[in-house]
Amino acid sequence: MKIKNNVNAVRYAGSVKDGGSTALAQSLSKVEKEKMDAGFVGRSQTIQHDVERRKLKHIAGGMAAALIRVVTNNNDGRSSDDNALSHAIVKKGKSLFRKLNHHAHHGADRLRRLAASRTGSFTLPQPYAPSAALRTPKDFERLGLRSEEAAVFQELAAEKNWDIFVRTGTSTRTINVGCIGVRPKPGGMYRKTSKDAVHPGLVSRKASEVEEGCEEVDTINHPPQHAPFSLQVLAEEGFHWRAIGADILGMRDQAGNFIYGDIDIHGVYARQPDGSFEKIPASIFVPLFNERLMATGLHGPELLESTTLMKEKEYGVLPYSPVQHGAHDEWTERNNEDYAEGINMGPLPGVIHFSDDAPYYIATVPQYRDVLKSFNRDKEYVGPAWSNGCNRLADAHYRKLL
């Protein structure tokens, strides 16, 4: 019964609160012990108060967000009495979120008091690794780009005086780039590519998930009446599941092409003479990127099956185009927590930053926010969207614990 599930959720709320308090206390105790053991006396000049507060807040936010979402997902088909109890549990979850945030701020206050009582020099660990410069083909392949593709973005960044942010993937994508009979994943197809060793980098499902897979294909092939033009074209391409091995189904179009990862652009900004940064729209960068990427010989119609439907989508995108849609930073739903349950709300690093300097890897949301803030473009995302981006990994982690 739902009542039983909700009672368990109440118990879980208590365990999250206790676990969160314990984790914060242990973290702070460890910091204090390290400083005492080192024998520092007096005031520190290098402690990262805001960074530590942010890190603790993200832990709190991820735990509470997981609780609220799990309880909400527990309520399908509930009765009116059950609905009232569910509402009370969600209210309790939101209260827990506020309390955990309070603990995070309180923890930062304790660190400030600790720093004020000592002298000398010490540093707390950053919540993310320093930005890593990318120099070799293997550096880029590890993050989902062939070196020839990376060179295109670097050349365009220098030529146009643009800052280009490309979302990272994995090396499983590069295995399929330039191969015959596979095409980049189109916009409107949300199934992730596989990382397994048998069919790496392809959009696939286990055969046991055939029911969910049929629903997914039905959504693609029967868009709403007023769906965007690109989704209407997508529906004409005859996507379906096909067995590609023992207990594995692969997504392919009516011509027989299987699907691998496209190149996702997170944002494109142009440096202006006055020092400001202007966002470049997809109508400009998508055709340009695809033209230059095709010139590498890694993408083109000759790699697809001869009966592939060659019908243009928005921005002149064709089935072989490596960039299939606009940037995440200009996506209209990027701040909408109600769209697809907010799964893609907020920024989605890691990204590779191409500019007139050497390209480098930005691993986390805080790093990306620091960069956009230096451009005075951090308002591309509202506060809750930034928080959702920061909490996304923590949320996924705590979901696995349920």
Contacts in CASP RR format, 6 or more apart in sequence:
PFRMAT RR
TARGET T0000
AUTHOR 0000-0000-0000
METHOD contacts of the structure
MODEL  1
MKIKNNVNAVRYAGSVKDGGSTALAQSLSKVEKEKMDAGFVGRSQTIQHD
VERRKLKHIAGGMAAALIRVVTNNNDGRSSDDNALSHAIVKKGKSLFRKL
NHHAHHGADRLRRLAASRTGSFTLPQPYAPSAALRTPKDFERLGLRSEEA
AVFQELAAEKNWDIFVRTGTSTRTINVGCIGVRPKPGGMYRKTSKDAVHP
GLVSRKASEVEEGCEEVDTINHPPQHAPFSLQVLAEEGFHWRAIGADILG
MRDQAGNFIYGDIDIHGVYARQPDGSFEKIPASIFVPLFNERLMATGLHG
PELLESTTLMKEKEYGVLPYSPVQHGAHDEWTERNNEDYAEGINMGPLPG
VIHFSDDAPYYIATVPQYRDVLKSFNRDKEYVGPAWSNGCNRLADAHYRK
LL
2 74 0 8 1.000
2 75 0 8 1.000
2 77 0 8 1.000
2 78 0 8 1.000
2 79 0 8 1.000
2 82 0 8 1.000
2 86 0 8 1.000
3 81 0 8 1.000
3 82 0 8 1.000
3 85 0 8 1.000
5 74 0 8 1.000
6 71 0 8 1.000
6 74 0 8 1.000
6 75 0 8 1.000
6 82 0 8 1.000
6 85 0 8 1.000
6 86 0 8 1.000
6 89 0 8 1.000
9 67 0 8 1.000
9 70 0 8 1.000
9 71 0 8 1.000
9 74 0 8 1.000
9 89 0 8 1.000
10 89 0 8 1.000
10 92 0 8 1.000
12 67 0 8 1.000
12 70 0 8 1.000
12 402 0 8 1.000
13 67 0 8 1.000
13 89 0 8 1.000
13 92 0 8 1.000
13 93 0 8 1.000
13 96 0 8 1.000
14 96 0 8 1.000
16 63 0 8 1.000
16 64 0 8 1.000
16 66 0 8 1.000
16 67 0 8 1.000
16 96 0 8 1.000
16 398 0 8 1.000
17 96 0 8 1.000
17 99 0 8 1.000
17 100 0 8 1.000
20 59 0 8 1.000
20 60 0 8 1.000
20 63 0 8 1.000
20 100 0 8 1.000
20 103 0 8 1.000
21 103 0 8 1.000
23 59 0 8 1.000
24 56 0 8 1.000
24 59 0 8 1.000
24 60 0 8 1.000
24 103 0 8 1.000
24 104 0 8 1.000
24 107 0 8 1.000
27 56 0 8 1.000
28 107 0 8 1.000
28 110 0 8 1.000
28 111 0 8 1.000
31 111 0 8 1.000
31 114 0 8 1.000
31 124 0 8 1.000
32 114 0 8 1.000
34 122 0 8 1.000
35 114 0 8 1.000
35 118 0 8 1.000
35 122 0 8 1.000
38 122 0 8 1.000
40 118 0 8 1.000
40 119 0 8 1.000
40 120 0 8 1.000
40 121 0 8 1.000
40 122 0 8 1.000
41 118 0 8 1.000
41 119 0 8 1.000
41 120 0 8 1.000
42 116 0 8 1.000
42 117 0 8 1.000
42 118 0 8 1.000
42 119 0 8 1.000
42 120 0 8 1.000
43 115 0 8 1.000
43 116 0 8 1.000
43 117 0 8 1.000
43 118 0 8 1.000
43 119 0 8 1.000
43 120 0 8 1.000
44 115 0 8 1.000
44 118 0 8 1.000
44 119 0 8 1.000
44 120 0 8 1.000
44 121 0 8 1.000
44 122 0 8 1.000
45 120 0 8 1.000
45 121 0 8 1.000
46 121 0 8 1.000
46 122 0 8 1.000
46 123 0 8 1.000
47 111 0 8 1.000
47 112 0 8 1.000
47 115 0 8 1.000
47 122 0 8 1.000
47 123 0 8 1.000
47 124 0 8 1.000
48 123 0 8 1.000
48 124 0 8 1.000
48 126 0 8 1.000
49 108 0 8 1.000
49 111 0 8 1.000
49 112 0 8 1.000
49 115 0 8 1.000
50 108 0 8 1.000
51 124 0 8 1.000
51 126 0 8 1.000
51 127 0 8 1.000
51 366 0 8 1.000
52 107 0 8 1.000
52 108 0 8 1.000
52 111 0 8 1.000
52 124 0 8 1.000
53 104 0 8 1.000
53 105 0 8 1.000
53 107 0 8 1.000
53 108 0 8 1.000
54 127 0 8 1.000
54 366 0 8 1.000
54 390 0 8 1.000
55 127 0 8 1.000
56 103 0 8 1.000
56 104 0 8 1.000
56 107 0 8 1.000
56 108 0 8 1.000
57 101 0 8 1.000
57 104 0 8 1.000
57 105 0 8 1.000
58 127 0 8 1.000
58 390 0 8 1.000
58 391 0 8 1.000
58 394 0 8 1.000
59 100 0 8 1.000
59 104 0 8 1.000
59 394 0 8 1.000
60 97 0 8 1.000
60 100 0 8 1.000
60 101 0 8 1.000
60 103 0 8 1.000
60 104 0 8 1.000
61 97 0 8 1.000
61 100 0 8 1.000
61 101 0 8 1.000
61 387 0 8 1.000
61 391 0 8 1.000
61 394 0 8 1.000
62 391 0 8 1.000
62 394 0 8 1.000
62 395 0 8 1.000
62 398 0 8 1.000
63 100 0 8 1.000
63 394 0 8 1.000
63 398 0 8 1.000
64 93 0 8 1.000
64 94 0 8 1.000
64 96 0 8 1.000
64 97 0 8 1.000
64 100 0 8 1.000
65 97 0 8 1.000
65 388 0 8 1.000
65 391 0 8 1.000
65 394 0 8 1.000
65 395 0 8 1.000
66 394 0 8 1.000
66 395 0 8 1.000
66 398 0 8 1.000
66 399 0 8 1.000
66 402 0 8 1.000
67 93 0 8 1.000
67 96 0 8 1.000
67 398 0 8 1.000
68 90 0 8 1.000
68 93 0 8 1.000
68 94 0 8 1.000
68 97 0 8 1.000
69 341 0 8 1.000
69 395 0 8 1.000
69 399 0 8 1.000
70 399 0 8 1.000
70 402 0 8 1.000
71 86 0 8 1.000
71 89 0 8 1.000
71 90 0 8 1.000
71 93 0 8 1.000
72 86 0 8 1.000
72 90 0 8 1.000
74 86 0 8 1.000
75 82 0 8 1.000
75 83 0 8 1.000
75 86 0 8 1.000
78 86 0 8 1.000
111 124 0 8 1.000
127 364 0 8 1.000
127 366 0 8 1.000
128 363 0 8 1.000
128 364 0 8 1.000
128 366 0 8 1.000
128 367 0 8 1.000
129 363 0 8 1.000
131 353 0 8 1.000
131 360 0 8 1.000
131 361 0 8 1.000
131 362 0 8 1.000
131 363 0 8 1.000
131 367 0 8 1.000
132 360 0 8 1.000
132 361 0 8 1.000
132 363 0 8 1.000
133 358 0 8 1.000
133 359 0 8 1.000
133 360 0 8 1.000
133 361 0 8 1.000
134 140 0 8 1.000
134 143 0 8 1.000
134 150 0 8 1.000
134 352 0 8 1.000
134 358 0 8 1.000
134 359 0 8 1.000
134 360 0 8 1.000
134 361 0 8 1.000
135 358 0 8 1.000
136 147 0 8 1.000
137 146 0 8 1.000
137 147 0 8 1.000
139 361 0 8 1.000
140 146 0 8 1.000
140 147 0 8 1.000
140 149 0 8 1.000
140 150 0 8 1.000
140 352 0 8 1.000
141 147 0 8 1.000
141 171 0 8 1.000
141 174 0 8 1.000
142 170 0 8 1.000
142 171 0 8 1.000
143 168 0 8 1.000
143 169 0 8 1.000
143 170 0 8 1.000
143 352 0 8 1.000
143 361 0 8 1.000
144 168 0 8 1.000
144 169 0 8 1.000
144 170 0 8 1.000
144 171 0 8 1.000
144 172 0 8 1.000
144 173 0 8 1.000
144 174 0 8 1.000
145 166 0 8 1.000
145 173 0 8 1.000
145 174 0 8 1.000
145 263 0 8 1.000
145 352 0 8 1.000
146 174 0 8 1.000
146 177 0 8 1.000
146 296 0 8 1.000
146 298 0 8 1.000
148 296 0 8 1.000
148 297 0 8 1.000
148 298 0 8 1.000
149 177 0 8 1.000
149 263 0 8 1.000
149 293 0 8 1.000
149 296 0 8 1.000
149 298 0 8 1.000
149 322 0 8 1.000
150 352 0 8 1.000
150 354 0 8 1.000
150 359 0 8 1.000
152 289 0 8 1.000
152 292 0 8 1.000
152 293 0 8 1.000
152 295 0 8 1.000
152 296 0 8 1.000
153 164 0 8 1.000
153 166 0 8 1.000
153 289 0 8 1.000
153 352 0 8 1.000
153 354 0 8 1.000
153 359 0 8 1.000
154 354 0 8 1.000
154 359 0 8 1.000
155 292 0 8 1.000
156 162 0 8 1.000
156 164 0 8 1.000
156 288 0 8 1.000
156 289 0 8 1.000
156 292 0 8 1.000
156 354 0 8 1.000
157 163 0 8 1.000
157 164 0 8 1.000
157 354 0 8 1.000
157 355 0 8 1.000
157 356 0 8 1.000
158 355 0 8 1.000
158 356 0 8 1.000
160 270 0 8 1.000
161 270 0 8 1.000
161 271 0 8 1.000
161 356 0 8 1.000
162 268 0 8 1.000
162 269 0 8 1.000
162 270 0 8 1.000
162 271 0 8 1.000
162 280 0 8 1.000
162 354 0 8 1.000
162 355 0 8 1.000
163 268 0 8 1.000
163 269 0 8 1.000
163 270 0 8 1.000
163 271 0 8 1.000
163 277 0 8 1.000
163 353 0 8 1.000
163 354 0 8 1.000
163 355 0 8 1.000
163 375 0 8 1.000
164 265 0 8 1.000
164 267 0 8 1.000
164 268 0 8 1.000
164 285 0 8 1.000
164 353 0 8 1.000
164 354 0 8 1.000
164 355 0 8 1.000
165 265 0 8 1.000
165 266 0 8 1.000
165 267 0 8 1.000
165 268 0 8 1.000
165 327 0 8 1.000
165 329 0 8 1.000
165 351 0 8 1.000
165 352 0 8 1.000
165 353 0 8 1.000
165 354 0 8 1.000
165 362 0 8 1.000
165 368 0 8 1.000
166 263 0 8 1.000
166 264 0 8 1.000
166 265 0 8 1.000
166 266 0 8 1.000
166 351 0 8 1.000
166 352 0 8 1.000
166 354 0 8 1.000
167 263 0 8 1.000
167 264 0 8 1.000
167 265 0 8 1.000
167 266 0 8 1.000
167 328 0 8 1.000
167 348 0 8 1.000
167 349 0 8 1.000
167 350 0 8 1.000
167 351 0 8 1.000
168 349 0 8 1.000
168 350 0 8 1.000
168 351 0 8 1.000
168 352 0 8 1.000
168 361 0 8 1.000
170 195 0 8 1.000
170 201 0 8 1.000
172 193 0 8 1.000
172 194 0 8 1.000
172 195 0 8 1.000
172 200 0 8 1.000
172 201 0 8 1.000
173 193 0 8 1.000
173 201 0 8 1.000
173 260 0 8 1.000
173 261 0 8 1.000
175 200 0 8 1.000
175 201 0 8 1.000
176 182 0 8 1.000
176 200 0 8 1.000
176 201 0 8 1.000
176 202 0 8 1.000
176 260 0 8 1.000
176 261 0 8 1.000
177 260 0 8 1.000
177 298 0 8 1.000
177 299 0 8 1.000
178 297 0 8 1.000
178 298 0 8 1.000
178 299 0 8 1.000
178 303 0 8 1.000
179 303 0 8 1.000
180 303 0 8 1.000
180 304 0 8 1.000
181 256 0 8 1.000
181 257 0 8 1.000
181 258 0 8 1.000
181 303 0 8 1.000
181 304 0 8 1.000
181 305 0 8 1.000
182 202 0 8 1.000
182 257 0 8 1.000
182 258 0 8 1.000
182 259 0 8 1.000
182 260 0 8 1.000
182 303 0 8 1.000
183 253 0 8 1.000
183 257 0 8 1.000
183 258 0 8 1.000
183 259 0 8 1.000
183 260 0 8 1.000
183 303 0 8 1.000
183 304 0 8 1.000
183 308 0 8 1.000
183 319 0 8 1.000
183 320 0 8 1.000
184 259 0 8 1.000
184 260 0 8 1.000
184 261 0 8 1.000
184 262 0 8 1.000
184 263 0 8 1.000
184 299 0 8 1.000
184 319 0 8 1.000
184 320 0 8 1.000
184 321 0 8 1.000
184 322 0 8 1.000
184 324 0 8 1.000
185 193 0 8 1.000
185 203 0 8 1.000
185 259 0 8 1.000
185 260 0 8 1.000
185 261 0 8 1.000
185 262 0 8 1.000
185 324 0 8 1.000
186 230 0 8 1.000
186 234 0 8 1.000
186 237 0 8 1.000
186 259 0 8 1.000
186 262 0 8 1.000
186 313 0 8 1.000
186 317 0 8 1.000
186 319 0 8 1.000
186 324 0 8 1.000
187 230 0 8 1.000
187 234 0 8 1.000
187 262 0 8 1.000
187 324 0 8 1.000
187 325 0 8 1.000
188 220 0 8 1.000
188 230 0 8 1.000
188 231 0 8 1.000
188 234 0 8 1.000
188 325 0 8 1.000
189 203 0 8 1.000
189 220 0 8 1.000
189 234 0 8 1.000
189 239 0 8 1.000
189 251 0 8 1.000
189 259 0 8 1.000
190 216 0 8 1.000
190 340 0 8 1.000
191 203 0 8 1.000
191 205 0 8 1.000
191 216 0 8 1.000
191 251 0 8 1.000
192 203 0 8 1.000
193 201 0 8 1.000
193 202 0 8 1.000
193 203 0 8 1.000
193 204 0 8 1.000
193 259 0 8 1.000
193 260 0 8 1.000
193 261 0 8 1.000
194 200 0 8 1.000
194 201 0 8 1.000
194 202 0 8 1.000
194 203 0 8 1.000
194 204 0 8 1.000
195 201 0 8 1.000
196 204 0 8 1.000
198 245 0 8 1.000
198 248 0 8 1.000
199 244 0 8 1.000
199 245 0 8 1.000
199 248 0 8 1.000
199 250 0 8 1.000
201 260 0 8 1.000
201 261 0 8 1.000
202 244 0 8 1.000
202 250 0 8 1.000
202 251 0 8 1.000
202 258 0 8 1.000
202 259 0 8 1.000
202 260 0 8 1.000
203 250 0 8 1.000
203 251 0 8 1.000
203 258 0 8 1.000
203 259 0 8 1.000
203 260 0 8 1.000
203 261 0 8 1.000
204 244 0 8 1.000
204 248 0 8 1.000
204 249 0 8 1.000
204 250 0 8 1.000
204 251 0 8 1.000
205 212 0 8 1.000
205 213 0 8 1.000
205 241 0 8 1.000
205 248 0 8 1.000
205 249 0 8 1.000
205 250 0 8 1.000
205 251 0 8 1.000
206 247 0 8 1.000
206 248 0 8 1.000
206 249 0 8 1.000
207 243 0 8 1.000
207 247 0 8 1.000
207 248 0 8 1.000
207 249 0 8 1.000
208 247 0 8 1.000
209 249 0 8 1.000
210 241 0 8 1.000
210 249 0 8 1.000
213 241 0 8 1.000
213 249 0 8 1.000
214 241 0 8 1.000
217 239 0 8 1.000
217 240 0 8 1.000
217 241 0 8 1.000
217 251 0 8 1.000
220 234 0 8 1.000
220 235 0 8 1.000
220 239 0 8 1.000
221 235 0 8 1.000
221 238 0 8 1.000
221 239 0 8 1.000
222 235 0 8 1.000
223 231 0 8 1.000
223 232 0 8 1.000
223 234 0 8 1.000
223 235 0 8 1.000
227 235 0 8 1.000
228 314 0 8 1.000
229 313 0 8 1.000
229 314 0 8 1.000
230 313 0 8 1.000
230 314 0 8 1.000
230 317 0 8 1.000
230 325 0 8 1.000
233 311 0 8 1.000
233 312 0 8 1.000
233 313 0 8 1.000
234 313 0 8 1.000
236 309 0 8 1.000
236 311 0 8 1.000
237 253 0 8 1.000
237 254 0 8 1.000
237 309 0 8 1.000
237 319 0 8 1.000
238 253 0 8 1.000
238 254 0 8 1.000
239 251 0 8 1.000
239 252 0 8 1.000
239 253 0 8 1.000
239 254 0 8 1.000
240 251 0 8 1.000
240 252 0 8 1.000
240 254 0 8 1.000
241 249 0 8 1.000
241 250 0 8 1.000
241 251 0 8 1.000
241 252 0 8 1.000
242 249 0 8 1.000
242 250 0 8 1.000
242 251 0 8 1.000
242 252 0 8 1.000
242 256 0 8 1.000
243 249 0 8 1.000
243 250 0 8 1.000
244 250 0 8 1.000
244 258 0 8 1.000
250 258 0 8 1.000
250 259 0 8 1.000
251 258 0 8 1.000
251 259 0 8 1.000
252 258 0 8 1.000
252 259 0 8 1.000
253 259 0 8 1.000
253 308 0 8 1.000
253 309 0 8 1.000
253 319 0 8 1.000
254 307 0 8 1.000
254 309 0 8 1.000
255 304 0 8 1.000
255 305 0 8 1.000
255 306 0 8 1.000
255 307 0 8 1.000
255 308 0 8 1.000
255 309 0 8 1.000
256 305 0 8 1.000
257 304 0 8 1.000
257 305 0 8 1.000
257 308 0 8 1.000
257 319 0 8 1.000
262 321 0 8 1.000
262 322 0 8 1.000
262 323 0 8 1.000
262 324 0 8 1.000
262 325 0 8 1.000
263 289 0 8 1.000
263 293 0 8 1.000
263 322 0 8 1.000
263 323 0 8 1.000
264 328 0 8 1.000
265 282 0 8 1.000
265 285 0 8 1.000
265 286 0 8 1.000
265 289 0 8 1.000
265 323 0 8 1.000
265 326 0 8 1.000
265 327 0 8 1.000
265 328 0 8 1.000
266 327 0 8 1.000
266 328 0 8 1.000
266 329 0 8 1.000
266 347 0 8 1.000
266 348 0 8 1.000
266 349 0 8 1.000
266 351 0 8 1.000
266 368 0 8 1.000
267 279 0 8 1.000
267 327 0 8 1.000
267 328 0 8 1.000
267 329 0 8 1.000
267 330 0 8 1.000
268 279 0 8 1.000
268 280 0 8 1.000
268 285 0 8 1.000
268 327 0 8 1.000
269 277 0 8 1.000
269 278 0 8 1.000
269 279 0 8 1.000
269 280 0 8 1.000
269 375 0 8 1.000
269 377 0 8 1.000
270 277 0 8 1.000
270 278 0 8 1.000
270 279 0 8 1.000
270 280 0 8 1.000
271 277 0 8 1.000
272 278 0 8 1.000
276 376 0 8 1.000
277 375 0 8 1.000
277 376 0 8 1.000
277 377 0 8 1.000
279 329 0 8 1.000
279 330 0 8 1.000
279 377 0 8 1.000
279 380 0 8 1.000
281 330 0 8 1.000
282 315 0 8 1.000
282 325 0 8 1.000
282 326 0 8 1.000
282 327 0 8 1.000
282 330 0 8 1.000
283 315 0 8 1.000
285 326 0 8 1.000
285 327 0 8 1.000
286 315 0 8 1.000
286 316 0 8 1.000
286 317 0 8 1.000
286 323 0 8 1.000
286 325 0 8 1.000
286 326 0 8 1.000
287 315 0 8 1.000
287 316 0 8 1.000
289 322 0 8 1.000
289 323 0 8 1.000
290 299 0 8 1.000
290 316 0 8 1.000
290 317 0 8 1.000
290 321 0 8 1.000
290 322 0 8 1.000
290 323 0 8 1.000
293 299 0 8 1.000
293 322 0 8 1.000
293 323 0 8 1.000
294 300 0 8 1.000
294 320 0 8 1.000
294 321 0 8 1.000
294 322 0 8 1.000
298 322 0 8 1.000
299 320 0 8 1.000
299 321 0 8 1.000
299 322 0 8 1.000
300 320 0 8 1.000
301 308 0 8 1.000
301 310 0 8 1.000
301 318 0 8 1.000
301 320 0 8 1.000
303 320 0 8 1.000
304 319 0 8 1.000
304 320 0 8 1.000
308 319 0 8 1.000
309 319 0 8 1.000
310 318 0 8 1.000
310 319 0 8 1.000
311 318 0 8 1.000
312 318 0 8 1.000
313 324 0 8 1.000
314 325 0 8 1.000
315 325 0 8 1.000
315 326 0 8 1.000
317 323 0 8 1.000
317 324 0 8 1.000
317 325 0 8 1.000
328 334 0 8 1.000
328 344 0 8 1.000
328 347 0 8 1.000
328 348 0 8 1.000
329 347 0 8 1.000
329 380 0 8 1.000
331 344 0 8 1.000
333 339 0 8 1.000
333 340 0 8 1.000
333 344 0 8 1.000
333 345 0 8 1.000
334 344 0 8 1.000
334 345 0 8 1.000
334 346 0 8 1.000
334 347 0 8 1.000
334 380 0 8 1.000
334 381 0 8 1.000
334 385 0 8 1.000
335 345 0 8 1.000
335 346 0 8 1.000
335 381 0 8 1.000
335 382 0 8 1.000
335 384 0 8 1.000
335 385 0 8 1.000
336 342 0 8 1.000
336 345 0 8 1.000
337 345 0 8 1.000
337 384 0 8 1.000
337 385 0 8 1.000
337 388 0 8 1.000
339 345 0 8 1.000
342 388 0 8 1.000
345 384 0 8 1.000
345 385 0 8 1.000
345 388 0 8 1.000
345 389 0 8 1.000
346 381 0 8 1.000
346 385 0 8 1.000
346 386 0 8 1.000
346 388 0 8 1.000
346 389 0 8 1.000
347 365 0 8 1.000
347 368 0 8 1.000
347 369 0 8 1.000
347 381 0 8 1.000
347 385 0 8 1.000
347 386 0 8 1.000
347 389 0 8 1.000
348 389 0 8 1.000
348 392 0 8 1.000
349 362 0 8 1.000
349 363 0 8 1.000
349 364 0 8 1.000
349 365 0 8 1.000
349 367 0 8 1.000
349 368 0 8 1.000
350 361 0 8 1.000
350 362 0 8 1.000
350 363 0 8 1.000
350 364 0 8 1.000
350 368 0 8 1.000
351 361 0 8 1.000
351 362 0 8 1.000
351 368 0 8 1.000
352 359 0 8 1.000
352 360 0 8 1.000
352 361 0 8 1.000
352 362 0 8 1.000
353 359 0 8 1.000
353 360 0 8 1.000
353 361 0 8 1.000
353 362 0 8 1.000
353 371 0 8 1.000
362 368 0 8 1.000
362 371 0 8 1.000
364 390 0 8 1.000
365 386 0 8 1.000
365 389 0 8 1.000
365 390 0 8 1.000
365 392 0 8 1.000
366 390 0 8 1.000
369 378 0 8 1.000
369 386 0 8 1.000
372 378 0 8 1.000
372 380 0 8 1.000
378 386 0 8 1.000
END
